[in-house]
């Protein structure tokens, strides 16, 4: 979300400084109802989200990388080994909260391996600061930490499936010029972030 919201808000402040924006965490199971009831205007989801009267636009494809603080004991290395990856203490994102396993663990399990996850957080937004203040390693979307100088990036030592970020909106706003303008600004913000 940070990869979309931050550049979007920057563009919005320049082009329409008086617009107010509320950024909310979403629960994908409630999104359709929230869009129908006009509780939200847009949502960022994965492309497998489908519902009646919902329009969608894929914004970008994302890949995962590994990150640690810039002065972490392994930060001077040029690459991260699979053995180090499994041994180092890690933080994990659990969208539904409380899980200590995800797509990375599924990939490791297929290889007969497991990693050392000691912290589970529900949102990517808090993760960069946690990494900067600890010896934790995390598998993160590349865009999340693209401009954060206090974090060292490593290519993942194993293949981890990425994801596509998709913008969705309800049919009731599909042809509205103001909503179309906001959607186009969100798309433009994603293109800026890719550079």
N, C-alpha and C positions, 0 to 999 in steps of 0.2 A: 504494500500500500504506500509506503514511504516513497517508492520509486515513481509513483504516479502523483500523489497528493502534493509533495513538495514542489516539483516543477509546475504543476497546475496552479497552485496558489500563487506562485511567483508571477506567472503570466496573467492570472486573474487580477492581481493587485495593480498591474500596469494598465490593463485594458478596461477593467471595470472595478475600480477601487471601493465602491460603495456596496458591492454585493456581499451578503453575509453567507458563510458556509458552515455547516455543521458536519463534522466527520465522525461517523459512528462505526463501531465494530458491528459486524453483521453475523447473523446465524443463517446459513444458506437455506435451512428448512423454513424460515419465516420470510425470506426476501420477497417471494411472489406476493404474499399477502400484504406486506409493507408497501410494495409498489402499487398494488391495486387500491389500497386505502390512502394513498398519497402521503404516507408517513416518511417515505424516502423517494428521491427522484431518480437516483442511479445507484448501482452497486457494482463492485469489482468482485468477480467470481472466477471460477475455472470454467473452461468451455463445455464441460459436460452438463452444466446447468441448463435445463430446458423446462419451459412452462408456457401455457397458453398466453397469448397477448403480450409476450415479452420479446423484445428485439435485443440483438446482441452484436457486438463488434469486438473481434480479437484485437487487443492493443499491442502485445508483444510476446515473444517467446523468451523464457527465462531459463537459465542453467544454474546449477548449484556449484559453489566453491567452498573451500574450507577457510576459516579465519581464526586468528588468535591476536592478542595484543601485540603491538609493534616491538615490545621488548620481552616477549615470551621466551622461555629457554630454547625453543626451536626456531625462533624468528630469523636467525642468521642462515638457516639452511635454505637451499634453493628449491627443494621439493620435500614433500611429506611422504614417508613410506607407509605402506599398509599396516605394518607392525606398529608404528608410532600412532597411526590413526586409531587403531583398536585399543591401544594402551592408554592414551591420554584421556584425562577427564573431560567430559563433554556436556554441553547444553543442547537441548533439543526443543523444537517448536512443536507443540501439541495443540492443534486448532480447537479441539473439543475439551482440552484441559486434562492434565494429570497423567497422560500417557508417557511412557519412557521408550517407545518404539515407533518407528516410522518407515518411510520408503528406503532410507539408508540401511536400516536394520534388516529389511527384507532382502536387500542386495547382499548384505554380509552373510545372512543366514543361508542363502543359496551357495555361498562359498564355504560354509561350515565355520564361520567366524561370528564374533559379536564385539561390540564396542562398550566403552565405559561411560554410560550416560548417568550423570548425577543430578542434573537439573532439568526440569521441564517447565517451559513458560508458554503461555497461550498466544503470545503476539510477537511478531518479528520486531516491532518498534522498540521494545526494551532491550533486545538482545545486544546491539552494538555497545551500549554502555556497560552491560554485564561483562562482555568480553574484554573491554578496555580496563576493567577493574579486577580481573581475575586471571588465573592460569587456565581457564576453560578454552576449549576448542569448540567450534560450531560449524555445521554445514549450513550455509546460508545462500539465499538468492544473490547472484552477483551484483545486481542493481542496488540491493540493500546497503552495501558497504562501498559502493563505487567511489565516493568522494570523501571517505573517512580516513585521514592520514594516520590515525593511531592504531589501525588494524593492518596486520600482515595477511596477505592472501596467498593461498596455495591451491593448485589444481588438486582435485580430489584423487586419491590413489585408487578409487574404484568408480565404476560407471554408476551414476545416480540419475534417474530419469528426472528431467526438468518439467516445466509446466508452461501453460499459456495463460496470460492474464486477460480477462474478458470484461468489457463494460456492458451492462445490461440496463434496459429501461422499459417502461410500460408503453403500450400502444397509445394511451391517452396523450402522451407527450411526443410521440414519434414525429409528427409533422409540425409541431410548434416551433417557430423560428428561434425563439430564445433558448429553448432546450437543445435545438440542433446546434446553435452557436456554442453552448457549453460543451456538448459532446465533441465538437470539432476542436475546441480548445484543449480538452483532455487528450485527444489523439495527438495534437501538436506537442503537448508537454511530454508525451512518451517518446516522440521522435527526438526532441531536444535531449532527453535523458540518454538516448542511445549513442549520442556523439561522444 
